[in-house]
């Protein structure tokens, strides 16, 4: 099969040739052969749609993709009728089911959990989904090196404080 996307404005063409085996993967490594027409059609349509989406992303300008992602994050952060406090409560509950404590979340954010911004709730949703799906581990997100506010000495100069995200006014 071949998937392609062609941007006629810039004359950019992206193609991908691929083979779809007529079998369904199973855990354990041995796939089951597909013999029904409908199963074969659905498998090839699914694989074709995935490759087509990747080809479309390949020809889109990166700025457009970044703008779309940012708009999705904005919608997730500020959309819906649920209050921020309820979103925070649900998120901390979901994270606790994975062994992530409010103290760990506070350490990563650099402030108490109840002061989370809508954008941070969206970030924590991504963390939850990544850990839940097995794409990352809790230690990837909540190890000491991942805290947003690194500790610095009291006699640090202005450059060190700025690099650590602290202002001169915070010390006064």
Backbone torsions as a table, in degrees:
resi	resn	phi	psi	omega
1	UNK	NA	160.7	176.9
2	UNK	-136.3	132.7	173.3
3	UNK	-113.7	140.6	178.0
4	UNK	-148.6	154.7	172.0
5	UNK	-135.1	136.3	-175.3
6	UNK	-129.7	114.9	176.1
7	UNK	-86.5	105.0	-175.8
8	UNK	-69.7	-25.3	-179.8
9	UNK	-69.1	-42.9	-179.1
10	UNK	-103.1	-2.6	-177.0
11	UNK	56.9	41.1	177.4
12	UNK	-98.9	127.0	-179.4
13	UNK	-119.9	132.3	176.0
14	UNK	-127.0	124.5	-178.8
15	UNK	-126.0	156.0	175.3
16	UNK	-147.1	121.3	174.5
17	UNK	-95.0	138.8	-178.8
18	UNK	-153.9	158.9	179.3
19	UNK	-114.7	135.3	177.8
20	UNK	-111.4	114.3	177.1
21	UNK	-73.0	141.5	179.6
22	UNK	-85.4	62.8	175.8
23	UNK	-150.3	153.3	179.0
24	UNK	-104.0	124.8	179.1
25	UNK	-66.7	146.1	176.9
26	UNK	-133.4	156.1	175.2
27	UNK	-63.7	139.9	-178.1
28	UNK	105.3	-13.1	173.5
29	UNK	99.4	-26.7	-178.3
30	UNK	-90.2	118.3	179.1
31	UNK	-86.1	152.9	178.2
32	UNK	-95.4	130.6	179.8
33	UNK	-66.7	142.5	176.7
34	UNK	-92.3	128.6	-179.7
35	UNK	-119.5	-20.9	-179.1
36	UNK	-83.7	138.6	179.3
37	UNK	-55.5	-44.0	-178.0
38	UNK	-63.1	-42.0	179.1
39	UNK	-63.4	-42.3	178.9
40	UNK	-64.6	-45.3	178.3
41	UNK	-58.7	-47.8	-177.7
42	UNK	-64.7	-38.0	178.9
43	UNK	-65.6	-47.0	-178.7
44	UNK	-68.9	-37.2	177.9
45	UNK	-65.3	-41.5	179.0
46	UNK	-62.7	-49.5	-179.0
47	UNK	-65.1	-38.2	177.7
48	UNK	-64.3	-42.4	179.5
49	UNK	-64.0	-39.0	178.4
50	UNK	-63.3	-45.7	-179.1
51	UNK	-67.3	-37.1	179.2
52	UNK	-63.3	-44.6	177.6
53	UNK	-58.7	-41.4	180.0
54	UNK	-67.8	-33.8	178.0
55	UNK	-69.9	-38.4	178.0
56	UNK	-62.6	-44.6	178.2
57	UNK	-62.5	-30.1	-179.1
58	UNK	-69.1	-28.9	-178.5
59	UNK	-97.8	-13.0	178.4
60	UNK	-73.7	143.9	176.1
61	UNK	-63.5	137.5	-178.6
62	UNK	-56.3	-34.6	179.4
63	UNK	-62.7	-38.4	179.4
64	UNK	-65.2	-41.7	178.2
65	UNK	-64.2	-45.6	179.2
66	UNK	-61.1	-42.8	178.4
67	UNK	-62.1	-40.6	180.0
68	UNK	-66.2	-42.0	178.2
69	UNK	-63.3	-44.1	179.2
70	UNK	-63.5	-38.0	178.2
71	UNK	-66.9	-38.8	175.7
72	UNK	-62.4	-44.1	178.3
73	UNK	-62.4	-40.8	178.2
74	UNK	-62.3	-42.2	178.7
75	UNK	-64.6	-44.1	178.3
76	UNK	-63.1	-37.7	-176.9
77	UNK	-73.7	-39.4	-171.0
78	UNK	-115.9	-1.6	-179.3
79	UNK	-85.5	168.6	176.9
80	UNK	84.7	172.2	-177.0
81	UNK	-105.1	-5.8	-178.1
82	UNK	-71.2	138.2	-179.6
83	UNK	-70.9	158.2	179.5
84	UNK	-61.8	-39.8	179.5
85	UNK	-60.7	-40.3	178.0
86	UNK	-67.3	-39.5	178.2
87	UNK	-62.9	-41.8	179.4
88	UNK	-64.5	-43.9	-179.6
89	UNK	-61.5	-45.8	179.6
90	UNK	-64.9	-40.2	-178.3
91	UNK	-67.0	-43.9	179.2
92	UNK	-65.6	-35.3	177.0
93	UNK	-64.8	-45.1	179.8
94	UNK	-64.2	-42.4	179.9
95	UNK	-66.9	-34.8	179.9
96	UNK	-66.2	-27.6	176.6
97	UNK	-65.6	-17.6	177.8
98	UNK	-101.6	6.9	179.5
99	UNK	86.8	15.4	-179.9
100	UNK	-98.5	117.3	-175.5
101	UNK	-88.4	160.3	174.6
102	UNK	-58.3	-31.9	178.1
103	UNK	-65.2	-38.9	178.0
104	UNK	-65.4	-41.8	178.7
105	UNK	-63.5	-46.0	178.7
106	UNK	-59.2	-40.7	178.7
107	UNK	-61.9	-39.1	179.1
108	UNK	-71.0	-41.5	-176.5
109	UNK	-77.9	-30.3	-177.5
110	UNK	87.4	12.0	177.0
111	UNK	-158.4	167.1	-179.0
112	UNK	-59.8	151.3	-177.7
113	UNK	-59.6	-38.0	-177.1
114	UNK	-70.0	-3.8	176.4
115	UNK	-104.7	16.0	-180.0
116	UNK	-62.3	144.4	174.5
117	UNK	-89.8	163.1	176.5
118	UNK	-56.8	-36.3	179.9
119	UNK	-66.6	-36.7	178.3
120	UNK	-69.9	-32.7	175.5
121	UNK	-62.7	-43.1	178.2
122	UNK	-62.2	-42.2	177.9
123	UNK	-60.3	-43.8	-179.4
124	UNK	-67.9	-30.3	173.9
125	UNK	-62.1	-42.5	177.8
126	UNK	-63.2	-41.1	177.3
127	UNK	-61.8	-47.3	179.6
128	UNK	-56.2	-50.2	-176.7
129	UNK	-64.0	-39.9	-179.4
130	UNK	-64.2	-44.5	179.4
131	UNK	-69.0	-42.9	-179.1
132	UNK	-60.8	-40.5	-178.8
133	UNK	-79.4	-5.6	-180.0
134	UNK	81.2	11.6	179.6
135	UNK	-76.9	-22.3	177.6
136	UNK	-148.0	171.6	178.8
137	UNK	-111.2	159.9	178.1
138	UNK	-55.4	-41.3	-178.5
139	UNK	-64.6	-23.7	176.5
140	UNK	-64.3	-31.9	-175.1
141	UNK	-101.9	-30.4	-170.4
142	UNK	-120.5	19.7	172.7
143	UNK	-71.9	162.4	-175.9
144	UNK	-62.0	-29.9	-179.8
145	UNK	-73.1	-9.3	-177.9
146	UNK	-97.4	-0.3	178.0
147	UNK	-63.8	138.9	-177.3
148	UNK	-72.0	-28.3	-175.1
149	UNK	-109.2	91.4	179.7
150	UNK	-68.3	150.1	179.0
151	UNK	-80.2	141.0	178.2
152	UNK	-132.0	158.0	-178.5
153	UNK	-73.5	158.9	-178.3
154	UNK	-65.9	-28.2	-178.2
155	UNK	-95.4	22.9	178.9
156	UNK	-67.1	146.4	179.0
157	UNK	-81.4	176.1	-175.8
158	UNK	-58.3	-39.6	-179.2
159	UNK	-64.0	-44.9	179.7
160	UNK	-63.9	-39.0	178.8
161	UNK	-66.4	-42.1	178.8
162	UNK	-65.0	-39.9	179.1
163	UNK	-65.1	-28.8	179.3
164	UNK	-89.4	0.9	177.6
165	UNK	82.4	19.9	178.4
166	UNK	-110.4	145.7	179.1
167	UNK	-103.9	163.0	176.9
168	UNK	-61.5	-36.2	-176.5
169	UNK	-65.5	-28.5	-178.6
170	UNK	-68.6	-25.2	-179.1
171	UNK	-82.1	-23.8	-175.3
172	UNK	-73.0	NA	NA
